[in-house]
Amino acid sequence: MAINFLNRRRLARSVKLLLFGAAALWLAWWIIPDSGMQTEFSSDPFQPAAQPEGGELPMAEGFQTYASDGRFELLADAANQQFAIKDAASGLTWASSPDPTGVADIRPLVARNIRSPFEIVYTADFSKTQQTGVNNDETTWKAYKIENGIQFHYELKELNIAFIAEFVLEDGGFYVRIPDEGIRESDEGSALVSIKVLPMFGAALQGEEGYMVVPDGSGALVYFDRLHNQAASSEYFKWIYGADPTFDPMDGPPLGESVAVPAFGIVKSGGGVVQTIQRGAADAKVIVSPPGIRNNPFFRGGFEFAFRKQYVTSYGESTESAAIERIERSLIRSERVVRFDFASGERTAYADLATLAGDALLGTTKTVGEAPPPMIQIFLGVESRGDSYSKRMETMTTFSEAQRMMEELKRGGVESFSAELKGWQNQGYYGSLPRRFPIEEAFGGERGLTELIEWMDRNGIAASLEDNYSDVYRRERDGVRLRTDAVRRPDGRVFVHYPDSAAGSYRRSSEWYKVSPYSAEQDYLPQSLEKLDSVDVRSINMRYVGEALMSDYNDAHPLRRWETQAYYERWLGSAKEKLGSVGVYYGNVYAVKHADRVLDIPLRSSPNYLLDEHIPFLQMVYHGRVPYFSSALNRSDDARLELLKAIEYGAIPAFELTYRTTTDLRYTNYDFLFSAQYETWMPEVSEAYAAWAQALKPVATERMTGHERIAEGIFKTTYADGTHVWVNYNEQAATVEGVTVEPLGYAVREGGEIE
């Protein structure tokens, strides 16, 4: 009897625990801080949908021509939702989807999905998602003639979702547009999460000739005739302009590169096509799928526009609290436009697509006026960590020492260079941001900086200061109001980030924050520019504005990523107007439009089984339009190889140097600057300067028109004036195309020389 009694007590306790657990889950679902779900974002007066030129069009079977511009014809089979662009220059016809008829072992449902011009992801419960196409039995559509094209009104009746899509020929390109005003949902229906636009455009089967061009980092190729067995179960996808840290939880620093330009290309026999996002890139992904994903036998890729985003939250403040996935309720109000440009000819290559992408994204008027010299980034100092043996300023370079350093560089044969000052703010590199004044006295203060800039100006050294209007490092000392001034996550919590450690993990002993772009613009940026102007600073380089975009669920001034982008573009314009010159890092294209230079441009793509080959696609888009610099060569694993990569990719070399040894940085959050004492690196700086003068300076204003692998470890870059630059990564000399390239070296044949 005692045993039975104990069993009953245990059973009762178990039932109570189960009930408690169920209640906790219910509370986690309904009572978790979730202010972001009710956040009201501002809306932009987007361009309205085009006005139809007549009544509803009949749904006739077969292709008909709806627009022509002399070179291209826009054709559509309205009844079956098939679209095509016919190129009179090449005779090629680019179809919105391939014909799956005759493809072995393809299922009817897969064949139907292949023919859909849009893939729609939706949610019924704001937790899980499902996917469908527009050519299923529950979708209806109407067609209308509009100027230069055709407009469709889609209604997914079972989901109570409707949207408008427009297909037009304009300005020499083919556009697909999803007007914001056409999005309609019902409270009783499902909610739209994302739309993929023409996801099968230019798709190819395994073994076909050609490749896809992926804008990961510097760029990468995915060949149709190579097997990608490791990637057969997963597709490549990345947010354009990097992941949104407000939404995306990160256990450690992100690995690999991000996407700086919203471009995606395909090269096939006889020609190529490149897609660029004209509007809506801030909340879009690049998607690349190998054969086998969802039983689809084709290589395919393109863009996916987000209308709502998923995020992870938890119940309680503990880091061990259960993570819960949610989908935000607020719809992202934004215009979404994709442009398609076409190249023709049997010799079409990714360089041709890069030229088209550059024209589509930056226009044809942005050009480099002169050849900027290599850059010396001078690191001044940083405070030691709060968890170190003592809290003090670790001075690496004073302003007077920076002058002596630059004098010795000139005496050592480095005749021309520019210089960036890093960490000049009060309390050093991380210091008291977002407040940055007074200029740190340990380095020489305001007088020391003014005298240094005057000396640099007299000696022809272009000076710039690194600045940061995003981070909050010292809130307890500087009165930053986290409740109103800090970026917040969708669940209402303040966004927290951590410094990277030298071991490649987060250093969680320090909690940092991001200042709201609205607060930064109101409270810090104008005053800072005014002060910098007063001490004769004529150029700054803005951290983060060209590297990443964040959403902000701050109740006072919530922002979507496209709104943050608008702030950043305005900041760049203000800095350039006030000071004269402004630079950005990494090179997100919206920032490059306004920048005079790009620092830390990526020179490779991410390690990924699907990406077969690194290429300088990003560099081909930018070269001759904006100067760009490599990351500091002395911070790479092998400075010699990194210099060769910079030469191959047309990147101006950069070094990050100090006057004193960097030993004392080991107890700071800047402990990844292992070797930077300038005397140690003088030979490498001189070598990089000579390489720049020979291989890069003469072509600084030229477009990069070609790049190819000549042999294993040997690459050739071609410029518009006919100059060729060969780089040899092998340890043996090689003779290619009549030119001898030394081991781990380079060779140049200037334009006009006899080949």
Secondary structure, 3 states (H helix, E strand, C coil): CHHHHHHHHHHHHHHHHHHHHHHHHHHHHHCCCCHHHHCCCCCCCCCCCCCCCCCECCCCCCCEEEEECCCEEEEEECCCCEEEEEECCCCCEEECCCCCCCCCCCCHHHHHHHCCCEEEEEECCCCCCEEEECCCCCEEEEEEEECCEEEEEEEECCCCEEEEEEEEEECCEEEEEECHHHCEECCCCCEEEEEEECCCCCCEECCCCCEEEECECCCEEEECCCCCHHHCCCCEEEEECCCCCCCCCCCCCCCCCCECCCEEEEEECCEEEEEEEEECHHHEEEEEECCCHHHCCEEEEEEEEECCCEEEEECCCCCCCCEEEEECCCCCCCCEEEEEEEEECCCCCHHHHHHHHHHHHHCCCCCCCCCCCCEEEEECEEEECCCCCCCCEEECCCHHHHHHHHHHHHHCCCCCCEEEEECCCCCECCCCCCCCCCCCHHHCHHHHHHHHHHHHHHCCCCEEEEECCCEECCHHHHCCCHHHHECECCCCCECCECCECCCCCECCCCCEEEECHHHHHHHCHHHHHHHHHHCCCCEEEECCCCCCCCCECCCCCCECHHHHHHHHHHHHHHHHHHHCEEEEECCCHHHHCCCCEEECCCCCCCCCCCCCEECCHHHHHHCCCCCEEEEEHHHCCCHHHHHHHHHHHCCEEEEEEECCCCHHHHHECCCCCCCCEHHHHHHHHHHHHHHHHHHHHHHCCCCEEEEEEEECCEEEEEECCCCEEEEECCCCCEEECCEEECCCEEEEECCCCCC
